Amino acid sequence: MSRIALIVNPFASGVDDERLAAVERELRAAGEVTTMLTERPLHATELVEASCSDYDAIVAFSGDGGFNEVLNGADGDIPLGFVPGGGTSVLPRALGLPRDPVEAARAVAGAFVAGRMRRISLGRVNGRRFGFSAGIGFDAELVRRVDALGRAADGRRASDLKFIFEVVRLIAERRGRFPPAVQIEGRGRAAFAVVANCDPYSFAARLPLHIAPHARFELGLDLIAPVEARPTTIPRLLRYMITGNGQESDAEIIYAHDVDRIEVRCDAPMALQADGEDLGDVTEFVCEAERDAVSVLV
């Protein structure tokens, strides 16, 4: 019988005993399930590194932070499954899995039984793998602000409404102005930079955000970096993000598709994020594409 390691973040906003039992039940259709609960940051990476040789598949039931840790422990050979247990859960949704964790677990189990896998690329930022995005400046600052709001008593992170409020507040504090603050090697100066490994880049509730509309899991990385953001340009940037049209032809945006390496130097320390995880302040970063990195069950 096949053996499946189920790695669970019990503190993720969408994880509770009832959902966990239902996810385990669905996965048992594909094999024997061993559940492991994470206890601290980076614990999922350790569990994956210790499990790769003992199991036939590894499934994560968590939010995007837990998925990121699993990717950083994976050996590239064992197939991975992702069951959404967070408030947004960008990675499984971008892979086409259902938002409902039980339905997603059923799909992952079915993919394992059928041998249905997809090889995808990953990114690395300063050595840390990411599945769907990394960013310096604006989006990383938002990640930090939302983290600072903390969690509710039930473990849930801030709502989408509060996230939108933080977006508006950040723009208002800067009076809508984000001058050039980073130097992108070989490409010029920009206000901030985002690096995408797929489309959509993220979600606002059910709304996909198409920051890098041509990014694909099977390709290299895409770069989107506004040269400067002003009150008159922000509405245009928001329109691009929602429609996925226009950013690649805008002369005020540095745009690159399917690249292997992106080097950025900052004028001063700036917030850095990978898969929605705050990586602290940095003065420079290097993003590299790790092509054909892992197999995922979809």
N, C-alpha and C positions, 0 to 999 in steps of 0.2 A: 504494500500500500504506500502511496506517495505521502510524504511528510511535509507539512506546511507550517512555517513559523509565522505566527501572528503577533506583530509588535504593536503595542497599544500605548498611547499617551493618555492616561486616565484623567489628566487635567485639561485635555482639549475640550472646547466648548460644546461640541456635539457628541461627546462620548459619555455614556452612562451605562449602568449595569444591564438595563433592558436592551439597549441597542447592541451592546457588546455580545450578549447572549444570542441575539438574532444574527449578527455577523458571523459568529462562530458556527452557528447552525448552517448557514448558507455555504460556508467554506468547507464544511465536513462532506459536502457532496463531491469534493475534489480530493479528499484525503484526510489523514489524521492531522489534527490541529493542535499545536502547542502554543499557548498564549503567554506572552512575556510583557509585563508592564514596565514602562520606563519610570525611573525614580528621580532623575536629575538631568540637567542639560547635557547633551552629547551622549547620553546613555544609549539611545537608539543606535548610534554609530557603533558603539562597543558591542551591542547585541548582534548587529548584522555581521560584524567582522568575526564574531565567535560562532555564527550560525551557518555561514556560507557552505561549509563542507559537510554539514550534518542534515541539511534539508533540501527539498526539491524546489521549493519556492518560498519567498518571503513576502508577506503582505503587511502593510502598515495601515493602521486605523488611527488617524491623528489629524492634526492640522498641517499646514504647509511647513512649519518649523520641524515637525517630526519627519515629514517626507524628506526634507533637506538632509536631516541627519542620516536617514536610511541610505540616500544616494551617496553620502560621503563614506559609508562603510561597505558599499557593494563592490563585489569583485568583477562585475561585468559579465559573468557567466550565469549565475543563478537568476531566474526570472523574478521580477518584482511586481507586486500589485499594490494599488493605492485606493483606500476606502476613505471617502471624505468624512472627517470628524471635526473639522474646524469651522469657523464662521464663514470663511470664503473658500478654502480648499481649491486653490487655483489649479494645481497640477493635475489631479484626476479629472477635473472638468475640462481642462484644455486637451486632455487625452480622449475626451468623448465619453467618459463614464458618467452615470447618473449622479445627481446631487444627493439623492437619498442613499444613506450608507448601506442599507439592507439590499437595495437594488444593485448598488455598485458591487457589493460582495458577491451577489449572485452572478453578475457579469464577469467578475474576476475568476470565480470558480469555473464558470463555463469556458472561459478562455484557456484556463490551465488544462482542463480535461481535453479540449479540442486542440491543444498545442498552438493556440493562436497568440503569437507574440509580435511585438514591434520593436525593432532596434532604433534607439534614439540617441541623439547627441546630447551632451551636457556642456555647461560652461564652467569655467574656474575663474574666480576672482581672488587675486592674491593667495592662490592655492586652495581656496574653499570652493567645492563644487556647488553649482546651483542648477535647478531644473528648468525654471521658466524665466527668471529675471535677476538682474543686478542693477544697482543705480547709485549714483553719487549726487548729493545735493537734494533737490526738491523732494523726490519720492522717498528717499531715505530719511529725510527730516520728518515726513509725514508718518512713516513707520515708527520712528522714535516717539513722536507725540501721541500716537494712538497707544503705544505700549505704556506710556506714562499715565494714561487714563486708568490703567489697571483692569481688573476683572470683577464681575458681579459675584454674588455669593454662590451662584450655581456654576461658576467657572467660565462664564461667557465673556468674551472680549467686548469692547465697545461696539455699539450698533453701527450700521451703515450711515445712519443719520448723524451720529457723532463724528464719524470719519469725514463726511461731507463738511460738517461744521469746522473741523480742523483744517480742511483744504481752504475753505473761505477765510478762516482766521489767519492762516499763514500768508495767503495772498494779500490780505488787508494789512498785516503787519509790515509787509514789504512795500505797501502801496502799489502793488502790482508790478514791481520792478525787480528783475533778476538780471543784473549786468553780467558780462562775461567774467567767469571766475575759475575756469579750468582750461588747460591746454591739452588738446587731443593730438597725440603724436601723428604728424603728417597730414592733419586735417584742419587744424586751426583752433580758435578759441570759442568757448561756449559758456552758457550760463550754468548748465548742469548736463548730465548725461545719463541715459538709460540704455541698458543692454538687454536685448530680448532673445530668448531661445525658441519662442513659439508665438503664435497669435491665437487667442487674445493674450495680452500682457497681464491683465488682471480683470476683475469684475467689480461692479458696483451693484450689489444684490444680484439680480438676474441680468443686468446689462453688461455685456462684454466690452472691454476697453481695448480698442485696436490701435495701440500706440505704434506697433511695428507690424503692419498688416501682412508683410511678405515673409515674416519669420516662420520657420518650420523646424520641428523637432529633428528632422533628418538632415538638416543643413548646418552651416556654421552659425555665427552670431550676427545679430542686426544691431546697429547703433543708431540712436536718435538723440540729437543734442541741439536744442535751440541755441542759436548764437546769442540771443538776448530776448528776454521776455519783458514786455511793457504792457500797460493797461490796454493799449490798442491791439496787441497781438494775442493776448490770453484768450479772447473768444474764438479766434481762429484755431489756436492750439486745441481748445476743447472740442471744436467741431471735428478736427482731424481725429482726435482720440475716440470719438463716438462713431463716426462714419467709416474711419479707416481709409479715407481718401484725401490726398493732397500733400501729405508731409514729405513724400519722397521727391516732389518737384518744387518745394518751397525753398527759395534761395536763402532764407533766414534759418534754415535747419540743416545741420550736418547729418547726413543720412548715409548709412553704409549697410549693404546686404550681403549675408553669407560670407563673413570674414572670419579669419582664424585668430586674430590677435588685435587687441585694442589697448593702447597705453594712454593713461590720463594722469596729468600732474595738476594739483590744485594750488591756487594762490595762497590758501590758508587751509588748516584742517577742516574737512567737511565730513558729514555723515555718509556712511556707506551701508547699503543693504544688499542681501542676497536672499531670494525667495521669501521676502518679507521679514527677514531676521536682521536685526541691528548688529552690524559688525564693528561699531565704534567709529571714531574719527580717523581719517587718513589724509595724507598729503599727496599720495599717488596710488594708483592701482593698475593692475594688469589683468585684463580679461582674455582668456584663451578658450577656444573651442576644443572640446574633447569629442571628436566625431565617433559615431558608432560605439557609444560607451556602455550602454546597458540594454537589457531586454525588459520590456514591460508587458504585462498582461492586459489586453484591451479587447 
